[in-house]
Amino acid sequence: MKYSFTPRGVCASRIEFELEDGIVRNLRFTRGCDGNAKGIGRLAEGMPAATLIEKLSGTDCGGKGTSCPDQLALALRAAMERQ
């Protein structure tokens, strides 16, 4: 199933991904740090959402209290709750 999430407090304006039996597919960030967003997408491809949530939750960027990885964890948690 496809999901779209609007992150808050970060440079990215949208996070889109698919979840197939709890596995992350086709992760894309709109805006944000291009290289980091692409890297996160490549690392996340094929990984269990639960593992990503565990590893990425609470990641801070420049003292903002959140980050694109942290926002991804929030998006994945929300998507899993909807399944």
C-alpha positions in Angstrom: 0.0 0.0 0.0 1.2 3.5 -0.8 1.6 6.1 1.9 2.4 9.9 1.9 3.5 11.8 4.9 4.0 15.5 5.5 7.0 15.9 7.8 7.4 18.8 10.3 10.4 20.6 11.4 12.7 19.4 8.6 13.7 20.5 5.1 11.9 17.7 3.4 8.3 18.6 2.4 7.0 15.1 1.7 7.9 11.4 2.4 6.3 8.8 0.2 6.8 5.0 0.4 5.1 1.7 0.0 4.6 -1.0 2.7 4.3 -4.6 1.6 3.9 -7.0 4.5 5.8 -4.6 6.7 8.7 -4.1 4.2 9.6 -0.7 3.0 9.6 -0.1 -0.8 10.1 2.9 -3.1 10.9 5.4 -0.4 11.2 9.0 -1.7 11.7 12.4 0.0 10.6 15.6 -1.7 13.1 18.4 -1.0 15.5 18.2 1.8 19.2 17.2 1.6 19.3 15.4 -1.8 22.2 13.1 -1.1 21.0 12.2 2.4 17.5 11.5 1.2 18.7 9.3 -1.6 21.0 7.4 0.8 18.2 6.8 3.3 16.0 5.6 0.5 18.6 3.1 -0.7 19.3 1.9 2.8 15.6 1.5 3.7 14.7 -0.4 0.5 13.6 -3.9 1.5 14.0 -3.4 5.2 11.3 -4.1 7.8 9.5 -0.9 8.9 9.8 -2.0 12.5 13.6 -2.2 12.2 13.8 1.3 10.6 11.5 2.7 13.3 13.8 1.3 16.0 17.0 2.6 14.4 15.8 6.0 13.2 13.5 7.2 16.0 14.9 10.2 17.9 17.6 11.1 15.4 18.3 14.8 15.7 19.5 17.3 13.1 21.2 20.4 14.2 19.3 20.7 17.5 15.9 20.7 15.9 14.6 17.8 18.0 13.9 15.9 14.9 15.3 15.0 11.5 14.3 13.4 8.2 15.2 9.9 9.6 13.1 10.7 12.7 10.2 11.9 10.6 10.5 8.8 8.5 10.2 6.7 11.6 7.0 8.6 12.5 5.6 8.1 9.0 6.3 4.4 9.2 4.8 4.0 12.6 1.6 5.8 11.4 1.4 3.7 8.3 1.8 0.5 10.3 -1.0 1.6 12.7 -3.3 2.0 9.6 -2.6 -1.5 8.3 
